[in-house]
Every structure is written in structure tokens, then in C-alpha cells.
Amino acid sequence: MTVSFVLEALVVIGCIIMGTRAGGVGVGLWGGLGVAVLVFVFREPPGEPPGSAMLIILAVVTAAAMMQAAGGIDWMVLQAARVIESRPRQITLIAPLTAFAFSIGSGTGNILYPLLPVIYDVSYRNNIRPSRPLTVTVVQSGMALAASPVSAAMAAMLTLTDVAPYNLGLTQILSITIPACIIGIVVTGLVVNRMWPELDDDPEVQARIASGALEAPAAVAAREPAAAGAAAAAGGSATDTISAGGADDSAAPASGSAPASGSAPAPASAQLTATKEGRNAALCFLGGVLVIVILGLFPDLRPSFEVEGESVPIDMTTTIAIVMFVAAVAIMLVGRPDVKSVPDQSVFKAGMVSAIALFGIAWLTATFINAHEEYIVDTVGSWVTSYVFVFAVAVFIVAALTTSQSTATRTIVPIGLAAGLAPGMLTGMWAGGLGGVYALPANGTQIAAANFDLTGTTKLGTKLLDHSFFVPMLIMTATTVLVGAAIGAIFY
């Protein structure tokens, strides 16, 4: 180990820490500063910027924001609410699996926010402890993006593995991550369903009911038989509505307890409307996702061109970008969104922040790894060979510190690949390790879930690791890592 390696590693770690403290685009800016230090101070050649990942993110985020502007996200949320309300007694399994499916299709976990009050409402009316479905549903979104063809994390992963000598493309990644995540969700749901006392046996909840701060579940069910999304579940009209809440991090109580009264959660409620245009926009976007999967599964369907005398189909990066731009135009025609409002959509803003963060961190890690690849292969490779799951732990830690799946991907996956870890096994552990984004109670969906739970059973805690999401997160992460690594090792 040379002095320069240690100093440069400290620069990389320091920039990641400072970027995490700054948050948002600050992650990318500190990454860019790190590149400057490595290039101008240590005289290392700059690594290749992640142009391919940026192309995918730009195309996907544009199409997703067009869909949101047309009302497509609202329509998807209402469909998810219908499924959740159809089997209320199995909500601890149905809610996270439904949210998982819609997170895959939309490429974002933000779809959870308007679903959280629906999950709380359905569970409480049926006398089910709300913390059970809420925690599992929130935690699954940390790994769902590893199973989405159109997430920023997948964009980062594809540009690393869908190249020689790894040649692990989109369909191979999905064949590992989707079953691993589903098994992780089911196992976690079954375990969590037996955690914590029932509402009737919880002294805190019963005390709130006795004091009048919280209405009893039976009274709520008798007063309003339909849950928050009943309008969506009842009919198939062109316009359905559901009462949903927006989430504001600043609105959450520091302790993670519910608001003092039983009236309404801290976030202001908003009315979501599902329209025919929103439905059409969502179907166009989901159709684009399906086309991407099919083209990944059958490369012969992609146009081929002569490269050094050999016919080679266009790569998946180009394919995803083209399909998503076509989907965006289709949305514009059938969904008729206000195109000028697209940059103001929350999906667009979040996507651009992710892109900037990813760009800076990816460029920094590429520069560092290229400069010390031989040493990393010789040393880190031996650690990974002896203790394979060190890689999953590394992904977990970076995800926990940055609360970003794409940042964890571009920071750790290149090191695992350079160290010689089999790409299939690496992919399985990567999916589970991304659950680390919920290790600390600092994520917006965690805070929102605690806010919506008027019973106070979903807590953010006071000691960093004593929050309600921690044990479900550990169970889901461990299960997904083990299953994903096994699938990757056996089939790839």
C-alpha cells in the first residue's frame, strides 16, 4: 500500500462524507472537487465520466415527468390503492408487494407517499397494527429500484455490467433482482406480522383511545366503511379520487410519534384525481418499460450494425434512451400534459438531483479505481474472495450514509468488479445491500410513514437505530442478499 493510495482514498472518502452532509446536488459537487484534487494535486488521469448513465437518466426522467404532468402517477397510485384495499387482512404482504410492482414500473419510490395514508387507513380499520405494513412497504422501496429497468440505480448498474468482459445485461440483472427482492419482501412481511403487540394489547394505543385522542378502530370502520381509496376501488369511471397526503420532512415529530390529536397527520392532504389522460400516459410509460425488457430479452429485435466486420445490435443504453423518448412523445400526444410544467414536476427535480450526484461520484470513483486498479485487484480481490459478503456490507454502508441507491452503486460496484467478484453474485448482493438507505431514520418516506400513523406505532426513535424500520430493514436486506447471491452464483 503506497502513501499516494492512502491519501487519494482519504480524498474519495472525505468527498463522499462532505457530499452526504451537504445532500442533494452537493454529493455531485463534492465528487467533482475530488476529481480536481486527484487530477491536479496527485496528477492522476481523469476517469471516464458516466455519459451512458446520464443519457439513460435524462431520457427516463423526462418521460416520467411527462407522465406525472399528465396525471399518470395519480392514476398508478389509485390502481395500487385498489389492490391494497381488496385484501385488507393480508395488508402486511399485499401493500409492500403492490408498492414494489409500481415502484418497478415507475422507476421511483416516490409513489409511496400518497399510498401511505391508504395503508394506514386500511390497516387501522381492520384492527391491524399500522407499523407492520407501513414499515415493510417503506423498506422495500430501498431495493425495488434494483429491480426497475428505468431507475437511476439500474442506469448506473447497466453501464458497469453490460460491457465486456462481464456481459450481464438488463434481463439477466432483473432475473436475479426481482425474485430475490420478492422473496425478501415475503419473508420480511411474514416475520413482521408477528412482531410487536396487537393494537388491543398495546398500552400506549389503548391509552390514546381511552383519552379520546384516537378513535377506536371499530368506531372508525362503522363511521366510514370505505377506506381512503374506496372511490377508486368502487368504480371504473373516467375520473376517480383518493385522499392522499404530501410529506414534508420538517413536519415530522422528532420522536417519530404520531401527532397529538387523532384528526389528521401533519402533512397537508391533497386530492389525487385519476383521469383518462392520466391512464393513457401511465400506460404509455409502462408500455415503454415493457418494450425495454423485451428488447433486452431478445437482442435480435434490436437493429444491428457492422462493427469491425461483425454484426452487433445497438447496446441497451441507447435502446433505453430511444424507447423512453418515444414513450415521452406518445405521452405528450395522448396524455396532453402541460409541457411547460414538466421541469416543475417532483419526478423531474428528483431525477436531475440524482443525475448530478451520480455524475460527480461516478467520475471520482472511476478516476480513483483507474489509477489503482492493479492494487485493488490484488488486495481487495483477496478480501472479497475470502469474505464474499464484504461487498454487500460495503454497499449497505454507503447506501446508509448517502441514502442514495445510485451513489452506492457507482461507488462500490466498480470496486467489486475490479476485485474479480462474479458479476451474477455481485448483482444479487447489490440489490440487498441497497436496503441500507433505511438504516438511519433520515429518509422522507420514513418520516412520512411515522407522521401518517396516528396510533404512534411507527416510530423514528431517538437513538438512530431504535426506529421501527430497522429490524424489518435488516431482515429484508439479509434475505435479499442471500437469495440474490445464490441465484447469481447458480445461474450466472
C-alpha angles and dihedrals in degrees: 000000000000128000091242091054092053093046093047091047088053089052091053093047092044092052091049091050094047091045090052091051091050093045129196115030088358088080090061094042093053089047089056090050089052090054089052092052094048093047103039101030103032095028095229117157111252116255123236113282113237096255095153094053091047091052092054094046093048093051096043096044091049092052092044092050090050088053092049092049089053092051096257095132090052090052092050091050091052092051090050090050090054092055093046093050093047093072107027096165091058094045095125088066102027097050098053093041091050092047088047092055094049093044088054092050096045098037093227138085091215088093086079096073099076091038095059097076089047091053092047093047096048094045096047094047088054092048092248118144102256094214090069100063093029096056096044092046093050095045094050091062089066090068101026091084089062086064097045120097091208105044125113090240091056090047089055092045096048094054088055102044105027091075135080130311094022100042094182104152135190098277092048091051092048092048087060103037102041098056092039092053094044092052089047091053094047094048091047093047092051092049096044090049087069096043125101125010123294116260091255090055098043109102093199093054093044090050090054091050092047092050092051093244090115129034116232116255093241091052092049092049092048094047096046111019093181120071125230093280098042093116089060093046095047104061149011099228122144092254123042128166138207132185108239136164134231118222128231118186091213091057097064120101113247092237094051092240122138122262115282096250129057095229110089139339119257096256113083114252121239133193117243117203125199112208135177089252091052091050091050092048092050092048091051091052094045089046088056090052090051092049090052091053092048093049089049091049094047110036091179088071090065120085113263129212135190113264115177091336094312128105107238126180117230112271124257093250090063091040094054093048093049094046093048093050089050090049090050091054091048089051090050091054101042101026096042096207123179097262092199090062094055095093088052095057117111091232091056094048093047091046094052091049089051091049093053092045091048094047096055097042094043092051091048096050092044090054093048096045094046090053094051105023095127093052092045092051092049098045110022088039091061091050092051091046091052097037107024096179092060084089093058090048090052092051090047094052095048091045089051093049097043099029085216125117094196093049091050089049096053093041102050109018094067089053092050092049093046089050090059100252111160106259094226095053090041090055093053093050091044092059093052095041091059087071085081089086086084097047090101124043093242103104122106095232091053091053092045092050091051089049095051094048101088091181090067092230092123106070136181091204129212103250102059096245101046096079123121094250097057102082095041088049092052093048094048094044095049093045094047093046093051095044094041093049090049093050092046093048095047100044104026 
